[in-house]
Amino acid sequence: MALAFIPSYISLMGSEAFALIGLFIALANLLSALDFGISPTLNRELAACSVNHAVEKMRNTLRTFEVVYFIIILLVIAGLVGASSYVAESWLQNNQLSTKTVAQSLQLMAVVIALHLLTNFYSAGLAGLQYQIQVNTVNAVMATLRYAAIVPLMHTVSASPVFFFIWQLLIGLLHLLTIMLIIWRKIPASTHRPVFQKDIIHAVWKFSAGVSIISIMGLVLVQLDRIFLSHWLSLETFGYYSVASIIAMSIAPRIASPFFAALYPRLTQYFKQGEEDKSIALYHNGCFMLALILIPLSLFIALYAQELLWLWTSDHKTVNNAASTLTLLALGCLFHGMMYIPYALQLAHARIKIALYLNIISLCIAVPLMLILYTNHGANGVAFTWFILNAFSTLIGVFMIHRHLLKGEYKKWLLYDNGPVFIIALLPAVAARLLFYDISLIGLLLILCMMFFLPVVLISTSRSRLVKIFQGHFSL
């Protein structure tokens, strides 16, 4: 949702103030690692409890994790507020904004991020109970209030970053209370009050700790470029990088996340029930369906980054500074998004060593490679590192996942679920890029339609598979 209003934010706030929004998004994503694997664990445990109709365990599990999470939230707020002065004075290179304004914005960010973490926690529980539609509906309404409703207020009240984050705090609190109320109403009632139980923590801590380590390293990898560049670049230049980053991260991960949320609890249920055939069918159908949406859109953004940025912002400076970066980040996010469903498969089987080792190797490569490429190629060198790491980790990682969890299925994932869609979607985009120099808005829309339509038409089984998918798993 924020993606649609980037031009308005930049126009009203200026690129330096907008950079604080980019920093806020990066921090919110990075600090979600402080979830410590609790949300995926809650999702998995509630999905398992729903199979056995274990109402008491379900209620006590939610209350136990709830208590732990509130402690984490208080520590997050205290830590971020305490660090705000140092970050404003010594880390960020601001020229137009006062240090006081930056510090106040960072303090408000701390509370907003804490509310965001707690909301994600309850949303994960609802997803585990198969209430994805309710979660998505609430999220859509709140996103509209959060990112769209602020624009007229910035015109009439204030366009300062402090006001922007005050609004985010108010909507974040409303979002949290709504999701919290829904999940406690959806869990079946009982004659006993839910209680905190240490035994629940003891039973799941190993899985939760493993997921936590993977999440921390994964999120560091995802945000590493912005962590470094927020210090290396001026706040204005970082703002242009943030434009490209927000667009890229608003497409592929946002598309893949609902697939992860829908498939993870169902894969867990199939694994618990020993229904391997259903698990394999759901896995491939999910990968294929995701590919039909994710691959054409990501390739379109990568190949037509310059035109899209101009249509969005009508600002030559933004286009010149962000277009090549957007191309590299969009390609990296494409591979990143392709990893979501294989990762859900690992979590469902509670076998996460592959993801752990993969993140360790990627992190060891990322830091020196970013330093080297930034020295020679600036911000684009850092973006290229993001692309290379994601391509490597996805192709190698998915191969290892299939080798250990779904033997003999990697070839199908590569050559049936994803490969044909990639090739067929790429051909019209490359052809139009080579044949036409100036492409109008109508021309861009026609190219995008062809990239979506041709894979469905030319892949022989795609139409029948789509019908089965919608009638089967995705209609639940």
Secondary structure, 3 states (H helix, E strand, C coil): CHHHHHHHHHHHHCHHHHHHHHHHHHHHHHHHHHHCCHHHHHHHHHHHHHHHCCHHHHHHHHHHHHHHHHHHHHHHHHHHHHHHHHHHHHHCCCCCCCHHHHHHHHHHHHHHHHHHHHHHHHHHHHHHCCCHHHHHHHHHHHHHHHHHCHHHHHHHCCCCHHHHHHHHHHHHHHHHHHHHHHHHHHCCCCCCCCCCCHHHHHHHHHHHHHHHHHHHHHHHHHHHHHHHHHHHCCHHHHHHHHHHHHHHHHHHHHHHHHHHHHHHHHHHHHHHHCCHHHHHHHHHHHHHHHHHHHHHHHHHHHHCHHHHHHHHHCCHHHHHHHHHHHHHHHHHHHHHHHCHHHHHHHHHHCCCHHHHHHHHHHHHHHHHHHHHHHHHHCHHHHHHHHHHHHHHHHHHHHHHHHHHHCCCCHHHHHHHHHHHHHHHHHHHHHHHHHHCCCCCHHHHHHHHHHHHHHHHHHCCCHHHHHHHHHHCHHHC
